[in-house]
């Protein structure tokens, strides 16, 4: 009786551990936990760099990151601001590419 209980408990612990590992893995359409954290860090760094840049109205630029790809959207004053924002994003570690959806007012 005790052997069966031990086997069931061990199998349950193994199944729970396996489920946790599989649920943290990424797929083509869903980020894993580590990638989500990495993307959050990248987004925060991008927002901070844009905020520190004189002349860029960072409050009007939305930043989204998915698997290292940063998407910038919103409105800016000039094409020069778009170019400057994109250049800033390219300097940040972990950024794989930048998608520009910003528009000039």
HELIX and SHEET records of a PDB file:
HELIX    1   1 UNK A    2  UNK A   24  1                                  23    
HELIX    2   2 UNK A   33  UNK A   52  1                                  20    
HELIX    3   3 UNK A   58  UNK A   60  5                                   3    
HELIX    4   4 UNK A   79  UNK A   90  1                                  12    
SHEET    1   A 3 UNK A  61  UNK A  66  0                                        
SHEET    2   A 3 UNK A  69  UNK A  76 -1                                        
SHEET    3   A 3 UNK A  97  UNK A 104  1                                        
END                                                                             
